[in-house]
Amino acid sequence: MSETRLSEPQTSSPRSASGAESPERGGFYLWVIALAGVLAVLLHASLFEGRGLVSSDGIFNFPPWLESKSQPSDSLLADQYLVFIPQHEFTYREFMRGDFPLWNPNLDCGIPNLASIAGALLYPINLLLLPVAPFYAAGLAAFLKLFLAGLFTMLYVRLLGASNAGAFLSGVVFSLSGFMVCWLGHPHVNCALCLPALLYFIERTFQFGRNHVESLASKTSLRVWACLGITFGCLLLGGHPPTMIHVAGFAGIYFLFRLTGQWDDQALARIGLAVAAVVIGCFLAAPAILPFLEYYRYGSTDASSMALNRAAIKLPLNTLILWLCPKLNGTALEGHEDIMLWLGIGNLLPNFVERSGYVGILPWMLALCGVIFNRNRLTVFFGLSIVVSLLAVYGMPPFPALFESAPIIKDANPTRLLLIAGFGVAVLAGLGWDGFYRLENSRKRLWAMAGFWLFMAVVALCFWDKIEPRWKYLDAASRAYVEPQFLMMAGNVVVAGALLLPSIGGQRVMRSIIGVGWVTLDLLSFGMGINPTISHDDYYPGAPSIGWLQQDKTNFRILGLGTALVPDTSELYGIKDARGYDFISIKRYEQLIDGTPGLLFFYRAAAALPNALPMLGVKYVLNFNSAPPAPPQFDLVYSNTVTIYRNRQFQGRAMTVFDYSVDKPASILVTIRSGSFNPRQSLLLEQEPTVSGPRLSGPEASKALAESTTRIASEKPDELTVEASMPQPGFLLLLDTWYPGWKATVNGLSSPILRADYNFRAVRLPAGKSVVQFSYQPESFRLGMGLFLAGLAIIGGLVFGRFEPFLSR
């Protein structure tokens, strides 16, 4: 008999795309439960042992926690414990008080909270777990993300005709791949898990139309299109724009690939429905996307992206060895990060997360079998996607030049295409698992296995020839770390031989247990050492200096020199910081500090006091291993691991001003950064105030200032009330960042907010007592909510409407 080949997916046929009968539902559910069990093993410490899947013990690298007995588990994951976890903790605490904060007053001089897209605050999993403390929510979120990634991969590969075992293999390979596990605590995985879901629903849409049981306009078909739109919306809410670009681009290419393979007179209708699905997704994600685009407009991300030149990033070729021995150069959690250098292979990127795309060894062989023995348009498509992705990852010409010239892709790191390569291997491995055993000619299976053995032998011999001269000089601890990885490589060769067992009777079951079980074990052993878990005692513990600052109940900001109380940790203790650590910064604030925008994480650490210090509302300066502030202006008030200095010139966040001048923004910036500007003497505006009045200067202004009082009466993230008393008409200056969406009322009447002193807010006040209320009501969010409701209406129309007369023509 001739061999059976995978054919182009024909979902109208009772047989699957592979030519095999459709798998039984009951058995499939058992495999889904098995997937959940595997992930539970990986995440057991956070799911069952009360530990947090958070890396926040990384703060023990910084003062004032340096003297703690605890040691940081993984200092590489700084983005998690300095950005994502503090933001989620801040949002969680406000939510438990009955609020969902759109603004964060604790960082810089105030930044948008929801618009800071990396937090993915509206991502469905994050919304679902919002009532759960972030320490415990992290493990639950990780499980849900990996489970959904594996489940949709299984559904998709099963839809292509794979057996239950093949689908499970694909699901395990993708959900436990290096990209998914290494980026688990980052928003990348939020977007990545949408990849198999998008392809699953795209594939489902081709079940309908001409020559199919149901028409393209049937309710079932339209529900699938609606699900495609919802999934695309989830992708946009994921929080990592570069991964959004990669996933959306690949899904779009896949749709066009399937469309050209099944072109008929309803192709235009399919394109129209695909556009509708994209519109649905954009509408559903609008409450987060529109504020982000507004933040992007006022931020400096574009300048910082240009400076980073992300399109030119690539992996060195010596990282190819990591596809076979993924931890050869150690990890930040386990150490041994200089082994390859000692062995003479060359050093790697210091970031283990960036260079890891491990998918196991056996899946590569099965994926190759899927292409060779089941060759068709689909397997060739995924084979080419793997090759192209890897060429881009390793910077092979002409990809660097193409990426650098592309308007949108140039801001995406090409090495993240490890996601596409890993997913392609996962899909082909599942299809190859079945195709390998459908070969009636056992000699071909033997030749395939012999080729795999030969390849592994050549690689092993070349590798040993390279490292043997230096192996004897490697210390015992490093040898003990590397040797188990060599045994895992050898184990793949042995297990591959077991796959030649005949597929009869119980041996077929045993073959599945050995093959699929080994791949699972291999990937579990890899993933176990990636994401740290910690006890609750190590979750942002207090420190004496922090307790001292918390005793001051006035409204102030701090500024740490060097890494003292590194941002964004201060907000976890209710302390406002003039610094901030975010992926976007407001351009004018960055210019106020540095003079020019374009430095990513520009204020993570302050090397010295900025010239614009009087404008930042800083009362205390924290110092650690840096030159202390000048004595005439600062008093030493605390000394321990860090020293704390009180700023004598601190005037509060809210103050009265009676004189003003109008100038160009560039001139105002120069004046503010001169170091001699006093914000109480004169207000620097960019346009004449709509409400004019007398302007006081000299002795009159000094007398009015002496008789004026201001007090911040109450504050929430999105609301601020200031009580002021002035003998003459003047201005209230609030040293919080000016940003669109903030509105003000004076004694209940609406009043315009002026952009003052380049970056701050001012309101014109009458003589006497006034109550000024600031509230953050961004139009971008309101419009986004309107589009969200419109998206829901479109979904309702697709589900309950009748489009048969239009789509059947």
N, C-alpha and C positions, 0 to 999 in steps of 0.2 A: 504494500500500500504506500501511496505517496504521503508526504508530510502534510499536516494541516497548517495553514497559514492564517495569521490574523488578517481579517479583511477590514476595509473601511467601516467604521461604525454604521450599522444599519438598524436603527432602533425600532423600526417597524416590524422587523423580523422576530419571530418567537425565539430564535436563537440569539445569543449574545454576539457582541462585536468580535469575539475571538473564535466564534464558531462552536462554542460549548454551550450546553444548556444553562439557563439562568440559575444562579445559586439559590438554595432554599433560604427563605427568610429566617426560619427558626435558627438555623445554623449560623447565619450572619449575625444575629443578635448575640449569640454566644461569643463570637469573635469581637464584637464591640465591647462586651463586658470584659473580655480578656485585655483589650486595649486599655480600658479604665484601670484594670488591675496592674498592668505594667507601669502606668503613670503614677499610680498610688505608691508603688515600690520606689520609684524615683523620688517622689516628694513626701515620703512617709514621715520625715521629721517635722515638717510644717503642717501636715494634715492630721497626725495622730499623737505627736509628742509635745505639742504646745510650744514649739520653737517657731521663730519667725523667718520666713524666706526673704530676709532683708539683709543688706550688707552694711547697715548703719554703724556697725562697730568699726567701720573705717575711720570714724571721727577720732579714734584713739591715736591716729597719726598726727593730730593737731592739738595745740593748746586751746583750752586749759585741761584737756583730758590726758595729756601725755604721761602723767604720773600714775594713771590707772594700772592696775595689775592685769587687766585684759589686754590681749594683743589683737590687732585688726586681722580679720580672716582674709580679706581680699581688698586691698587698697586700689585695685584697678577699676572698681565699679563706682568711682566717685560720682558719676552722673546720677546714680541711683540715690545715694545717701546725702547728696548735696543739692539735688534738684527735685527728682520725682517724689521721693518719700516726704520731704518737708512740704511740698505743695499738696500732696494728698492728705497729709496730716492736718494742715491748715484748713483745707476744704472740708474734711471730715468733722473737725471740731466746730466749725461754723454751721455745718449742716445739722449737727446734734443740738445746736442752739436755735434751730428753726430757720436757718438762712442758707442760701447757696450763693457764695461770694463771686461776683463778677470782677471785683477789683481786689488787689492785694496791697495794703498800705505798708507792709512790713519790710519790703525790699526796695533798694535804691531810694527814691523819694515817692514811691508808689508805682506799681506796674499793673497792667491788666492781668487778671487771673485766668479767666476762661480763654482769653485770646492767646495765652501762652500754650500753643497747641501741643507741645511735647507731653503735657500732663494728661492729655486725652480724657478730660473730665467727663465728657458726654459719651464716651465709648460705652456701648451697652453693658459689657462686663463690669466696668468701673462704676457705672450707675447702679447696677444690681447690687454691688458690694459696698456702696457708699455708706450704708448704716453700720458697716463692720469696721472696727479699728484697723488701720492700715497694717499694723504688725501681724494681725491674723488674716487680713484680706489678701495679703500678698501670696500666700500659699494656695488659697482657694482660687484666686485669679489665674495663677500659673497652671493649676490643674485644668481649669476650664479652657484656657487657651490651647494647651497642648492636646487636650481631648478633642476639641472642635477641629483643630488642624488635622489630627489623625482620622477622625470620623469622616470629615468631608473628603479626605484623600481616599479613604476606603469606599465611600459612596461613588466617587468619581471613577475609580479604577474598576469597581464592580460594574458600573454602568458601561464601561468599555468591554466587559466580558470576562474579567478575571474571576477566578474562583474565590471562595471565602478566604482561603489561606493566602492566595496572592494579594487580595485586597488588604488583608491584615498586615502582610509584609510591607506593602506600600505605606500604609498608615503609620506603622512603627518607624520605618526608615525616615519619613518626613518629620513626624512629631518629635523624634529623638535626634534629628540631624544636628550638626554643629551649629548651623545658623539659628535654629529654633531654641536650642538649649542655652547657647552662649548669650543670646540677646533676650533671654526670658524676662529679665527685669526691666527691659527697655520697651519703648513703644513700637519698636521694629516688629515684634511678634504680633502685636495687635493687627498690623497691616498684613503680615505674612500669612496668617491663618486664613485670610480672606481669599488667598490665591486658589486653593483647591475648591473652595465654595463657589467662587465665580466660574471656574471651569465646569464644575458639576452642573450648575444651573444653565450655563451656555449649552452644554451638551444636551441637557433635558429639553431645551427649546427646539432642538432639531428632531425631537420625537413627534412634532406636530406639523401639519401642513399637508401638502399633496401626497397621496399614496400612503397616508398614515391613518390610523384608526380615528383619531380626533383631529379636527381642523385647527388651523393656526389661531382662530378666533374663539375657540372653546374656552369655557371657564377654567378648565384645568391648565390649558396653555397660558392663559393670561395670568393665572396665579403664579406660574413658574416665572414669567417675565417680571411680575411684581417682586418675587423673591430675589431675582437677579438685581433689581433696583435697590432693594433693602440691603443686600450684601455690598453693593457698591457704596452705599451710604455709610455702612460700617467701616469700609476701607478708608473713606475720607475722614472719619472720626478717629482713626487709629492713632494719630499723633506724630507720625514720622513721614513728612512729605517725600523724601527720596525713595523710601520703600513703597509709598503710594504710587510714585511714578513707575517704578519697576513692575509692580504687580498689575497696575492698570494697563501699562503698555503691553505686557505679555498677554493679558486677558484679551486685549483688543486684537492683537496679532492672531491669537487662537480663534477668535470669532471669525475673522476674515478667512483664516485657513479652512475652517469648517464650512463657511459660506461658499467658498469657491469649490469645495468638494461636493456640495449638495445644491448647486445653483438651479433654480427653477423660476417659474413665473411669479413666485411669491417672495423672491429674494429681496425686493424693495420693501415689502411689508415687514420682513424680518429686520431689515436695517432700521426702518422706522420704529419698530418696537424696541430695538436695542437702544436707539437714541432716547426713547421714552424712559427706558430703564435707567439710563445715565442721568436724565433729568430728575427722575424720582430720587436717585441717590444724592444728587447735589442738593435738592430741596430738603431732604431729610437731614443732611449734615450741615445745612446753612446756619443754624444757631451757633455752631463752632467755627465754621469756615469763614463766614463774613467778618466776625470779630478778629480772626487771625489775619485776614487780608488787610484789615484796617491797621492792625498792629504792625504788620509787615511794611505798610506804607509809611508809618511814622518811625519805624525801627531802622537799624543799621545792618540788618542781616544780609542784604544784597552786597554791601561793601565788604563785609567779613567773608562772604562766600567767594568773592572774587579774589580776595587776599589768600584764601586757603587753596585755591585752584584744585578743587576736589576731583575734577575730571582727570587730572594727571596722576592720581593715586593708583598704585598697582601693587600686587604681591610679588616679591622676588621669587625666582624660579626654584630656589632651594626649599620653598614651602611646599613643593609638590610631595615631598616625603611625608608630609602630615596627612595625606590621604590614606597612607598605610599605617603610620605610627603617630596618631594625632597629638600626643602629649610628649613627643620626643624632646621638646624644648621646655617642658614644664608648664605650669600655670601659676597665676598670681596666688591662688589659694593653696596649692601644693608645693610651690617653690621649684627649685631646679631649673631656673630660667636661663641658664648659661650652658646647658649640656651640649647643644649643637655647636656652640663656639669652641668648647673644649675638644669636641670630636673632629673639629676641622671642617665641618659642613658649612660654616658661616653663621653669622648671627641673623636673627629674624626681627620682624617688627616687635616692639616691646609689648604690644597689645595683643594678648592671646585671643581675645574676642574677635578682633578684626580679621585674623588670619585663619580661623577655624571654620571649615565647612564639612567636617567628617560625616560620612553616611554609612560607615562600615566598609568592609572589603568585599565580602561575598555579594552584596547588592550590585557592585560594579560588574562582576562576572554575569550575574543574572540579567542586568540591564543590557549588556552586550549581546547576550543570547536573545533578548527580546527584539533587538534590532536585526540581528543576523538571521535568526530562524523564523521570525514572524514579520518579515519586512513588508511594510505597507506605508502609505502616506502618513499615518498617525505615528508609528514608531520612528520613521525617518524624521518627522517634525520634532519629536522630543529629543532624538539623537542630535539633530542640528542645534537645537536650543541649548543643549549641554555644551557642545563644542564652542558655539559662539559666545556663550556666557563665560566659559573658562578662558577663551582668548582675550576677552575684555578684562577679566579679573587679573590676568597676568600681563596686561598691557601690551599685547601683540599688535603690531601695525595692521590696519590703519585705525584701530579703535580709539587710541588716545586723541588723535587729531579729530576724529568724528565727534567724540564726546565734547571736546573743548569748543567746538564750533556750534554745537546744538544749543538753542536758547534755554531750554528747560533742563535737559539731561546734564548740562555742564555743572549744575549744582548738586548732582547726585554722585556719591562715591561709587565708582565701578566695581570695587571689590565686594559690594553688597549683592552683586549678581550671583554670589555663592548661593543665594536663596533659590534662584531659578535653576541653577545647575543641580542643586540638591533635590529639588522637587522633580526635575526631569529624571534623575536616577531612581527616585522612589517609584515613579509611575512605571518606568520601564522594567524595574526589578520585579514588580508585581506581575506585569504581563509576561516577563521572561520566565518567571517561576512556572507558570502554566505552559508556556511554549516549549520550555526545555523538556517537559515530560510528555508533550503531545507528539514529540518526534517518534515515529514508528521505527526509524532507523537508529538503533542504539549506538551504532558506530559513530554517528555524528555527535551524540552526547559525549562519547568517549573522547573524540577529537576536541570538542569544546573544553572538556575538563583538562585534557593534556595541554592545550594552549594556555589555560589559566595557571596550571602547575609550572609550565615553562616560564611564563612571565614572572611569577613569584620567585622562582629560582634565580632568574637573571637579576632581578631587583635585589634579592638578598645577597647574592655574590658581589655585585657591584657595591652595594651598601657596606658590606663587611670589608671589602678591599679598601674602601675609603676610610673607615673608622678604626680598622684593626691596629694600625701603628700607635694610635692614641688611647685605645680602649684600656690598656693596662695601667695607664696613668690616671684613669677616672677614679674618683673616690668611691668608697664602698656604698655610701648612701645613694649616690647618683646611679651606680650600677643596679642597686636594689630597686630603684625607681623605674629604670628603663627595661630591665629584663622581663617583667611581666608583660610589657607591651610587645616585646619580641615573641613571647609565647602566644599572645593573642593572634599575632600575624601567622604563626605556625598553625594555630588552631583552625584558622580559616582554610588552610590547605587541607587539613585532615577532614574537616566537615564537608568540604567540597567533594572529597572522595565518597563520603557517605551518601551524597545525593545521587550517586549512580545505582543505588539500590533499586531493584525492580519495583514497579508500582503495582504490586498485587497484594491483596489481603491486608494483613496488619502491617506489612512493611511500608505500605503507602502512608499509613498514619505515623509510623515511626519516622519516616523520611521527613514529614512535615514538622514533627516535634524537633528533630535534630536540626533541620535547616532553618526554619523560622525561629525556633528557640535560640539557636546560636546567634543569629543576627540580633535578636532582642537582647541577649546577654551581652553581646559585644557593645551595642549602643548604650545599654544601661551602665556598663562599667566605665564608658567614656563620660556619660552625663552626670554620674554620681559626684564627680570631683569638680564641678563647674560652679554651681550656685551655692553660696554658704548659707547656713541657718544659724541663728544666734538665740540666746536666751533673752527673756524680757529685761533682765537686769542690765544687759549691754545695749539696750535700745535708748539711745540719747539720754544717758544718765546726767544728773546735775553735776555741778562743780561749785566750789566755794565762791569763785569770782562771779559766776552766773547768779548765785543766790544773793550776792551783795548788790548786783544791778537790779534784781527783781524787787528789792526793798524800796527803791525809788519809784514812787507812784506818779510822778509827773510825766508829761508827754514829751518824750525825747527820743533821739536816735543815738546809736553808737557808731564808731568807726574803728575797726581793728587794723592795726598795721601788720603787714606780713600775713601770716595765717592765723592770727589770734581770733578765736571764735569765728572760724571760717563760715562765710555765708553758704547756704541759707539757713544754717542751724539756729540762728538767734530767734527766728520766728516761732520755733517750737517752744520757746520759753517766754513768749509774750514780749520780746524785745525787738524794737525796730532798728534796722541797720541801714546806713547810708550806702552800703555796698549791695551787690546782688549777683547771683550766679544763675544766669538763664541763657537760653539759646538765642533769644532776641533781646536787644536792649533798645530803649527809646533813644533815637539818634541825638536829640538835643541834650539829653542827660549825659550821654557819652561825650559829646563835645564839651559840655560844661566841665567834665572831669579831665579829659585827655586832650581836648582841643580839636580832635578829629575823630570821626567814627571809623569802624571797620575792624576792630579787634574782638574776636569771639571771646566771650567770658571776660569782657574788658575790666570788670571790677571784682573779680574773684578775690584778689589780694591787692592791698594798697601798699605800694613801696614807700610812699611818703604822704604827708598831708597835702590835699589838693589846695590850690590857690582859692578855689571857690568854697572853702570850708564854711564861711559865715552863712552861705545859702543853704546848707544841708541840714540844719537843725540838730547838729551834733553836740551833745552835752558831755559825753565821755569818749575818750580815746583809749583803746586797749593796745598794749604793746607787748611784743615778745621777740627777743633777739633782733630788735631794730633800734635805731637811734631814737631816744625819748623826745617827745615834743618840747618845744622851746619853753623854759621855765616861766618867763613873764606872763604868758598867756594861759598856762596850764598848771594845775596843782595836783601833786601826787596824792591820791586818796585811798589807794589800795595796792598792796604788793603781795604777790604769791607766785603761782606758776606764770600768771600774766600780771602786769602792772596796769593800773587804771588811773587815768588823769582826767580831772574835771576841766572843762573849757570855760574859762572866766567870761568869755564873750558870748556865751550861749544866751539867746534871746527868745527861745521858744519857736514853735512851728508857726504860730499865728501872731501877727504884730500889726500895729497901725502905722500908716505912712501918710504924710500930708502934702508932699511935693511930688511932682512927676515930670518926666520929659519923654519925648517921643523920638525914636531913632531907628535906624535899620538894624535887623537882627545881627548882622556881622559885627557892627560897632558895639552893640550891647554885649555880645559874647566877649569881646576884647576887654570891655570895662569890668565885667563880672570876674573874669579870670586874672585881673590885674593884681589881686591880692589885697587891695586897699579899699575895695568897695564896701560900704555899709548899707545894708538893705533898708534900714530905717530912715536914712536921710532923704532918699529920693527913689521913686518908683520908675523903672525904665520900661516904657511901653512901646509897642510897635505900631500903634494907631491911636488916634485921639479917642478918649472915652466918650460914649454916646451921651452920658449924663455929665455935664460940665459943672464946675463949681469953683469957689475960691481956692487958690493954692498958697499954702503957707511955707515960708522958708525962714532960715536964720533963727532969731530968738523966738519968733512967734511959733514956728514949728517945734522948737525945743520945749516951749511951755505947753503946747498942745500934747506933745508926746508924754510929758510928765503927768498930765491929767488924764491920760487915756489908759484903758485896761482892756485886755482880751483874755478870754478863757475858753479852752476847748471843753464844752459842757458834756458832750457825749460823742462816742465814735463807734461805728461799725465799719466793716470793710467797704460797704457801698454808701454809707451815710456818715456825715460829720456835721455837728452843730457847734457853732462858735458864738459866744456872747461877747459883745464889744460895747464899750462906752467911750464916746468921743466928744470933746467940747466943741469941735468944729467939724464940718464935713471933710471927709478924707477917704482913705482906702484901707481895706483889710487885706493884708498880704498873707497868703497861706503858702508855706514852703513845701507844698506837695506838687507833683508834676502836673502841668497842664496837659489835658488829653481830651479829645472829643468824646462827648457823652456825659461829661459832668455838667450839672445844672445847679443853679443857686437861686435861693429866695432870700430876700431881706425883709424881715418882719412880715412874712407871708406873701410878698409880692416878688414876681420873677425879676431877676437881675442878671445882666450879662456877666460872664466870667472873662476877664481880660488875661491875655497871656503876658505875664509880667516877668521882668528880670530874666528873660530868655526862656525859662523853663517852668515857671511857677504860675500860680493863680492869684488874681486880685479881684476884688469886688468894691464898687463905689458905695460908701455908706454916708447917711445923713448924720447931723449932729445928734447927740443923745445916745440912748441905749438902743442897741440893735441885736436881733437874733438872726444869724446867718446860717442857713441850712444848705449844705452841699449834698447832692445825691447823684449817683452814677447810674444813668439810664441811657446806655448806648443805643443809638438808632440801628447800628449794625446787628445787635442782638434782637431787637424788636422785629426788624425786617426778616432776620433769620427765622424767628419763630413763625412769622407769617408764611414764609416759604415752606417751613416744616409742615404746617397745617395744610398747605396746598399739596405737598407731597402725599400726605395721608389721603387727601381727597382724590388724587390721581390713582392711588392704590385701590381705593374704594371703587373708582370707575372701572379699573381694569378687572377687578374681581366680580363686580356685580353688573357692569355695563354689557351692552350687546354690540359687538363690532363685526359680527359675521357678514353683514352686507358690504362692509368696506374692505375687509381682509380676504374675502373669498373671490374677489374679482380677478 
